[in-house]
Amino acid sequence: MMKRLASIRFYALAVCFVSVICIAITTGFALYNLMTLAAPQLTIDPYRIQHLSSNTAFTQSPGAYLSRGPAPGLITGEEFAQ
């Protein structure tokens, strides 16, 4: 009987220990997400934000699709005139 009680006590302590670790990890994620909402400039990658800092930087960035003209497959008024 005493050995079974010790096993149950050990199991309960192990479950509590794992729960505390899970709560600590979840709290870390929650704090990071709250910081993202409150102060986004602290969590944005500096490389990513330098392309978004001004219009000229954006148009010269590698992903500036607007500066390359209309998207392929778009119908413009000139095509109807032909």
Secondary structure, DSSP 8 states (H G I E B T S, - for coil): -HHHHHHHHHHHHHHHHHHHHHHHHHHHHHHHHHHHHH-GGGTS-HHHHHTTSSHHHHHTSTT-GGGG-S-TT---HHHHH-
